Amino acid sequence: MTRLRLTVSPYEGETSLSIISRLARRNGASFVQDFCSDMGVNWRDAANGDTTEIQSLARLSGLPSHMLKDRSVTRMHDAGYMLNGQFLTSKSLGRRELRVCPRCLCENDRQGGEFARHGRLEWLVSSYRTCHIHRTPMLTLPDANYPRCHHDFIQRVRDHWRTILRAEQELVSQSGRSQFEAYIASRVRGDERNDPCDDLDLDLMCRLSDELGVVLEFGASAYPSKLTSDEMGQAAEAGFLALSGGPDKLYSAFQAIRAASTSTVPGFQADFGVLARRIERIDHSSSRYAGFIDQLTDFAFTHYPYAKGDILFGRECSERRVHNLASAAETHGLNYSRMWRIAVGLGLGTTEQAERIQFSAVENDRTIAEYAACLSPKRAAERLGIRGEMLNRLVNADLIAPRFDLTGLVPVYHPEDLSHLTSFPAMQAELVEALPDGYASLTTIGVHAKCRFEEVMRLALDGKLKSLCRMQEHPTLDGLYVSLDDLRDQLEEPAPSGFTRKEAKRLLGVNSSTIAWLVRQELLPSTTVRHHRHRRPVTLISQQGLVGFLKKYATLGMMASAAHTQAKHVAAKLARARIYPLDLDNHLSKIYVRTPKLEKLFDPGWLPSLVAG
């Protein structure tokens, strides 16, 4: 095959289709397919990168065949394409439409005229939406009309040159968005790079950038088909920056997606929207997606309530790491509403989060399991063999405490704490076959000893009740018994100073009614105290009060006792001496005012020991 005399020189990054199209135009052909036919080249095969046809064109143009081959879109057997060593699919390769940068073409035209207008490799990639040089949106030319071939670059540009010129004047440069397109251009042109995205094939990188970016920028409910080209460019840039930042940056992007989710039904699929749907449809065993899927599923298993053995994108969850309310309730045997209150009470979520409450299973399973094992106050009291109000008294006395006391929930008690409360007294208690006389249960003996239940329990826990016994191997508190005398011995206090009514009655020689009357009239000042042993209320008359009374009064009984005679003889002699008792009721003993005249007749009984005291 003879080399053509009229040929063209390729531009940097120019596609082979653009070179062939310019070559045909340079040789006067109006249609590239006619030119190839005249040259004995199959245009369809050449457009698909057939090696034989590319070599024929290389000989015609005098260009290196490997250079044309590298710049050709080559169809693969697995429904994909190769472009300068980069794998693309029909989703990422725009073969049916021609997109150009008007400013690039106008600059070409100004520099070298019509034959300088050429297509770029990066323009073939569907995700290339903005010229990375001029930062202007790409222009899609109208479809080619038969017999114009849609691959005939130079002629199609010529057909729509006025449209291109108008667009060049109207397009507005965008700021702050070109890194994604610059990366695509460098990759398809074979430039040296050192980017984490290089580990992904170009098709996968473009599609992941689009889908990840859509969720990042517009939320899980957004659909790429409903976004404008400009919005998709914004999304792709965000997705690319996440992918190109390495694992840490990608992880942060996943976190941002999760944090921004407003789905009423929480879950990975709902939060990740189009990205999750895309990954769901691909071949999960393919090595193309392995790295990304591994990181995505690891994030999902770490932040969403997947159980051990659950499968996501072909990966199995090795252990549960996150609970939601439903999974936590099922795991720990709790109902859903109670689990919700527990989570809020433990600070694992808020009432505003409602069903979106999620928390670490690793960090909280032990605590929730501990809570689930606890008993309500009613069941805890039954376990101890006491009444509910007695449990409250033990709590107030710091003898036991609820394991959890959460806002909005009743306090609960752990069986271990309850067993600890009963185990020590039970170990100290002697096992007997029959209950001795004078014994009563720990729960009831306080009534007889006039003390509170918690006082009895404190003595039992301190090991001070030596008579403690039991009739069962593992008794509850109502199955532990103690002697009333033993308990009183432990409760006994030093006897208070003063005289009981009985003692005052004996000392004064009067009857009980008289003592009661004197106390009521406050002639014998008294106080009511608790008995030092049986702890019942008892009235005590102070020694000072008794002495004060005797300084003013004398009783008939005391004078009769001192005179060693009967009281009636003393009363008769005093009456003859015109000394009369106080005007009291007949049932009361006779009491006289102490006077010198009375003391000459009878010794009124000074009780020297009391006076001296």
Backbone hydrogen bonds, N-H to C=O, Kabsch-Sander energy under -0.5 kcal/mol:
donor,donor_aa,acceptor,acceptor_aa,energy
4,L,60,L,-2.5
7,T,5,R,-0.8
14,E,11,Y,-2.0
15,T,119,G,-1.1
16,S,71,R,-2.2
19,I,15,T,-1.9
20,I,16,S,-2.8
21,S,17,L,-2.3
22,R,18,S,-2.4
23,L,19,I,-2.4
24,A,20,I,-2.5
25,R,21,S,-2.2
26,R,22,R,-2.7
27,N,23,L,-1.3
28,G,25,R,-1.8
29,A,24,A,-2.6
35,F,31,F,-1.9
36,C,32,V,-2.4
37,S,33,Q,-2.1
38,D,34,D,-2.6
39,M,35,F,-1.7
40,G,37,S,-1.3
41,V,36,C,-3.4
43,W,41,V,-0.9
46,A,42,N,-2.3
47,A,43,W,-2.6
48,N,44,R,-1.1
49,G,46,A,-1.6
50,D,45,D,-2.7
54,I,50,D,-2.3
55,Q,51,T,-2.3
56,S,52,T,-1.8
57,L,53,E,-2.3
58,A,54,I,-2.2
59,R,55,Q,-2.0
60,L,56,S,-2.0
61,S,57,L,-2.5
62,G,58,A,-1.6
63,L,58,A,-1.3
68,L,64,P,-1.8
69,K,65,S,-2.7
70,D,66,H,-2.5
71,R,67,M,-1.3
72,S,69,K,-1.5
74,T,72,S,-0.7
74,T,82,M,-2.7
75,R,48,N,-1.9
75,R,73,V,-0.5
76,M,80,G,-3.4
79,A,76,M,-0.8
81,Y,88,L,-3.2
82,M,74,T,-2.2
83,L,86,Q,-2.5
84,N,70,D,-0.5
84,N,72,S,-0.6
86,Q,83,L,-1.4
88,L,81,Y,-2.7
90,S,79,A,-0.5
92,S,89,T,-0.9
93,L,89,T,-1.5
94,G,92,S,-0.6
94,G,124,L,-2.7
95,R,93,L,-1.6
99,R,97,E,-0.6
100,V,139,L,-2.9
105,L,101,C,-2.1
106,C,102,P,-2.4
107,E,103,R,-2.2
108,N,104,C,-2.1
109,D,105,L,-2.6
110,R,106,C,-2.4
111,Q,107,E,-1.7
112,G,108,N,-2.8
113,G,109,D,-2.2
116,A,113,G,-1.5
117,R,114,E,-1.3
121,L,13,G,-2.4
123,W,120,R,-0.6
124,L,121,L,-1.7
125,V,122,E,-1.4
126,S,92,S,-2.3
128,Y,125,V,-1.8
129,R,127,S,-1.4
131,C,136,T,-2.9
135,R,131,C,-2.5
138,M,129,R,-2.5
139,L,100,V,-3.4
140,T,138,M,-0.5
141,L,98,L,-2.8
141,L,139,L,-0.6
148,R,145,N,-2.8
152,D,149,C,-1.8
153,F,151,H,-1.9
156,R,152,D,-2.2
157,V,153,F,-2.5
158,R,154,I,-1.9
159,D,155,Q,-2.7
160,H,156,R,-1.6
161,W,158,R,-1.2
164,I,160,H,-2.0
165,L,161,W,-2.7
166,R,162,R,-2.5
167,A,163,T,-2.4
168,E,164,I,-2.3
169,Q,165,L,-1.3
170,E,166,R,-1.7
171,L,167,A,-2.7
174,Q,135,R,-3.3
182,A,178,S,-2.6
183,Y,179,Q,-2.1
184,I,180,F,-2.1
185,A,181,E,-2.6
186,S,182,A,-2.3
187,R,183,Y,-2.2
188,V,184,I,-2.6
189,R,185,A,-1.5
190,G,187,R,-1.1
191,D,186,S,-2.7
198,D,195,D,-2.0
199,D,196,P,-1.5
200,L,197,C,-1.9
203,D,87,F,-1.8
205,M,201,D,-2.8
206,C,202,L,-2.5
207,R,203,D,-2.3
208,L,204,L,-2.8
209,S,205,M,-2.2
210,D,206,C,-2.2
211,E,207,R,-2.6
212,L,208,L,-3.0
213,G,209,S,-2.0
214,V,210,D,-2.1
215,V,211,E,-1.5
216,L,212,L,-2.3
217,E,213,G,-3.0
218,F,214,V,-2.6
219,G,215,V,-1.3
222,A,219,G,-1.3
226,K,223,Y,-1.6
227,L,224,P,-1.5
232,M,228,T,-2.6
233,G,229,S,-2.2
234,Q,230,D,-2.0
235,A,231,E,-2.4
236,A,232,M,-3.0
237,E,233,G,-2.0
238,A,234,Q,-1.7
239,G,235,A,-2.6
240,F,236,A,-2.7
241,L,237,E,-2.3
242,A,238,A,-1.6
243,L,239,G,-2.3
244,S,240,F,-3.3
245,G,241,L,-0.7
246,G,243,L,-1.1
249,K,245,G,-0.5
250,L,246,G,-2.4
251,Y,247,P,-2.6
252,S,248,D,-2.2
253,A,249,K,-1.9
254,F,250,L,-2.3
255,Q,251,Y,-2.2
256,A,252,S,-2.3
257,I,253,A,-2.2
258,R,254,F,-2.3
259,A,255,Q,-2.7
260,A,256,A,-1.9
261,S,257,I,-0.7
261,S,258,R,-0.8
271,D,267,G,-2.2
272,F,268,F,-2.4
273,G,269,Q,-0.9
275,L,272,F,-1.6
276,A,272,F,-1.0
277,R,273,G,-2.1
278,R,274,V,-2.2
279,I,275,L,-2.4
280,E,276,A,-1.9
281,R,277,R,-0.9
281,R,278,R,-0.8
282,I,278,R,-0.6
282,I,279,I,-0.7
284,H,282,I,-0.9
286,S,283,D,-1.5
289,Y,286,S,-0.7
290,A,286,S,-0.5
293,I,289,Y,-3.0
294,D,290,A,-2.7
295,Q,291,G,-1.9
296,L,292,F,-2.7
297,T,293,I,-3.2
298,D,294,D,-2.0
299,F,295,Q,-2.0
300,A,296,L,-2.3
301,F,297,T,-3.1
302,T,298,D,-1.6
303,H,299,F,-1.9
304,Y,300,A,-2.1
306,Y,304,Y,-2.5
309,G,317,C,-3.1
310,D,307,A,-2.3
312,L,315,R,-2.8
315,R,312,L,-2.2
317,C,310,D,-2.9
318,S,316,E,-0.5
321,R,301,F,-0.5
321,R,306,Y,-0.6
323,H,359,F,-3.1
325,L,357,I,-0.7
328,A,324,N,-2.4
329,A,325,L,-2.3
330,E,326,A,-2.4
331,T,327,S,-2.6
332,H,328,A,-2.1
333,G,329,A,-0.6
333,G,330,E,-0.6
334,L,329,A,-2.6
339,M,335,N,-2.4
340,W,336,Y,-2.1
341,R,337,S,-1.8
342,I,338,R,-2.4
343,A,339,M,-2.6
344,V,340,W,-2.1
345,G,341,R,-2.6
346,L,342,I,-2.5
347,G,344,V,-1.1
348,L,343,A,-2.8
349,G,343,A,-0.7
353,Q,350,T,-0.7
354,A,350,T,-0.8
356,R,353,Q,-2.7
357,I,354,A,-1.3
359,F,323,H,-2.1
361,A,321,R,-2.7
362,V,321,R,-0.8
364,N,360,S,-1.2
365,D,361,A,-2.4
368,I,364,N,-2.6
369,A,365,D,-2.9
370,E,366,R,-2.1
371,Y,367,T,-2.2
372,A,368,I,-3.0
373,A,369,A,-1.4
374,C,371,Y,-1.6
375,L,413,Y,-3.3
380,A,376,S,-3.0
381,A,377,P,-2.4
382,E,378,K,-2.0
383,R,379,R,-2.4
384,L,380,A,-1.8
385,G,381,A,-1.2
386,I,381,A,-2.6
390,M,387,R,-0.6
391,L,387,R,-1.5
392,N,388,G,-1.8
393,R,389,E,-1.5
394,L,390,M,-1.9
395,V,391,L,-2.1
396,N,392,N,-2.5
397,A,393,R,-1.5
398,D,395,V,-1.9
399,L,394,L,-2.6
400,I,394,L,-0.9
403,R,412,V,-1.4
404,F,412,V,-1.4
409,L,406,L,-2.0
412,V,404,F,-2.4
413,Y,375,L,-2.7
417,D,414,H,-0.7
418,L,414,H,-1.8
419,S,415,P,-2.8
420,H,416,E,-2.2
421,L,417,D,-1.5
422,T,418,L,-1.3
423,S,419,S,-2.9
424,F,420,H,-1.0
426,A,422,T,-2.0
427,M,423,S,-2.4
428,Q,424,F,-1.9
429,A,425,P,-1.4
430,E,468,L,-2.1
432,V,430,E,-0.5
432,V,470,R,-3.0
439,Y,436,P,-1.1
440,A,482,V,-1.9
442,L,477,L,-0.7
442,L,480,L,-2.5
444,T,441,S,-1.1
445,I,441,S,-2.7
447,V,444,T,-1.5
448,H,444,T,-0.7
449,A,445,I,-2.1
450,K,446,G,-0.5
451,C,446,G,-2.5
455,E,452,R,-0.7
456,V,452,R,-1.5
457,M,453,F,-2.3
458,R,454,E,-2.1
459,L,455,E,-1.9
460,A,456,V,-2.2
461,L,457,M,-2.9
462,D,458,R,-1.6
463,G,460,A,-1.2
464,K,459,L,-2.4
465,L,459,L,-0.6
466,K,464,K,-1.1
468,L,465,L,-1.2
469,C,481,Y,-2.5
470,R,430,E,-2.8
471,M,479,G,-0.7
477,L,384,L,-2.2
478,D,384,L,-0.5
479,G,476,T,-2.0
480,L,477,L,-1.4
481,Y,469,C,-3.0
482,V,440,A,-2.3
484,L,438,G,-2.7
487,L,483,S,-2.2
488,R,484,L,-2.6
489,D,485,D,-2.3
490,Q,486,D,-1.7
491,L,487,L,-1.8
492,E,488,R,-1.8
493,E,532,H,-2.1
499,F,541,I,-2.9
501,R,539,T,-0.5
504,A,500,T,-2.7
505,K,501,R,-2.6
506,R,502,K,-1.9
507,L,503,E,-2.5
508,L,504,A,-2.6
509,G,505,K,-1.3
510,V,505,K,-1.5
515,I,511,N,-1.8
516,A,512,S,-2.5
517,W,513,S,-2.3
518,L,514,T,-2.8
519,V,515,I,-2.2
520,R,516,A,-2.3
521,Q,517,W,-2.5
522,E,519,V,-1.1
523,L,518,L,-2.1
524,L,518,L,-1.6
527,T,540,L,-2.2
529,V,527,T,-0.6
529,V,538,V,-3.0
531,H,536,R,-2.5
535,R,531,H,-0.7
538,V,529,V,-3.2
540,L,527,T,-3.1
541,I,499,F,-3.6
542,S,525,P,-0.9
542,S,540,L,-0.5
546,L,542,S,-2.0
547,V,543,Q,-2.4
548,G,544,Q,-2.3
549,F,545,G,-2.0
550,L,546,L,-2.1
551,K,547,V,-1.4
552,K,548,G,-0.6
552,K,549,F,-1.2
553,Y,549,F,-2.3
554,A,592,Y,-2.8
556,L,590,K,-2.3
558,M,508,L,-0.6
559,M,555,T,-1.9
560,A,556,L,-2.5
561,S,557,G,-2.2
562,A,558,M,-2.2
563,A,559,M,-1.9
564,H,560,A,-0.8
565,T,560,A,-1.9
569,H,566,Q,-0.6
570,V,566,Q,-1.4
571,A,567,A,-2.6
572,A,568,K,-2.2
573,K,569,H,-2.2
574,L,570,V,-2.2
575,A,571,A,-1.9
576,R,572,A,-2.1
577,A,573,K,-1.4
578,R,575,A,-1.7
579,I,574,L,-3.4
580,Y,578,R,-0.6
582,L,591,I,-3.2
584,L,582,L,-1.6
588,L,585,D,-1.7
592,Y,554,A,-3.5
594,R,552,K,-2.6
599,E,595,T,-2.1
600,K,596,P,-1.4
601,L,597,K,-1.0
601,L,598,L,-0.5
602,F,598,L,-2.5
610,L,607,L,-1.2
611,V,607,L,-1.8
612,A,608,P,-3.0
613,G,609,S,-1.7
